[in-house]
Amino acid sequence: MGKTGLVYHPAYLEHDMGPGHPESPDRLRAIVQQLERSSMLTRLTKIEPRRAEDEWITEVHTPGYVASLHRHVPTSGRVSLDPDTLLSPGSLTAAYLAAGGTLAAVDAIITKQVDHVFCAVRPPGHHAEAGRAMGFCLFNNVAIAARYVQKRYGLTRVLIVDWDVHHGNGTQHSFEDDPSVLFFSIHQYPHYPGTGREIERGKGAGEGFTINVPMEAGQGDEEYRAVFRKVLVPAADDFKPEFVVISAGFDAHRDDPLAGMALTEAGYADLTEIVVGIAKRHAQGRLLSSLEGGYNLQALAASVGAHLESLLAA
């Protein structure tokens, strides 16, 4: 069995978009409590995040966007960046540590300190585009990690698997013209943010390296497993990734309030095993998973627990 790492920092709790906002600090509190109750924390290797350097953030985001976040971060209260996304005084520090958490995870995987890592970070990232915050997201953590894998360590082919219930529009936009990143997204459609149709397959040299699987509401474990086996696995086996990244949203769970899918904890465990198999066949087991959505606290905590159990057993 391989070693599994965990990235977490209490500063992630300081990003607070206000009472009643679904993307709340309680999400991480619920995850940590679950890991403590199950004694899983003792089986995980703690990886300390660092503050991401701007040179890596600007591989994905424009310098102007990064500067605008610094200008807008408040000293008190909250500032709205879009209808869903706000900045509190601790938000930007949390965002830098979230992106830096994925960079520290890459370092730990490449140097063989661990085989795979779950990054329990917030704010999430996959909706953030090059020049704008969107959908609870500030920095696109997985996209920044993918570029870091390539530019810092010279690995050429990165697979990103996005199973969040919402389409990862920001990640798609980051790599849609790039054949060195295979982006796979399975998501409820039509649903926020309205992108992710099957015909969106990439552009130019990147055509065919974006795979979108829009799903009708109500589909669950069996349907997701079938898509992973019939669509993701053959595409990944053709692509032969050297590093695998998961945008791990758990909001396709049947109890999630922001969507209408029907996955269970067991389903997430199965999806994890399938992606682990891809990483073992092609990427020496190298796999980074980073938290995206998931808004029913009990379902989120249980799903993360199942996801980690699958990683620990890999």
Beta strands, then each sheet from edge to edge (+ up, - down):
strand 1: 4-7
strand 2: 45-47
strand 3: 79-82
strand 4: 85-87
strand 5: 116-119
strand 6: 158-162
strand 7: 181-188
strand 8: 210-215
strand 9: 243-248
strand 10: 287-291
sheet 1: 2+ 1+ 5+ 10+ 9+ 6+ 7+ 8+
sheet 2: 3+ 4-
end
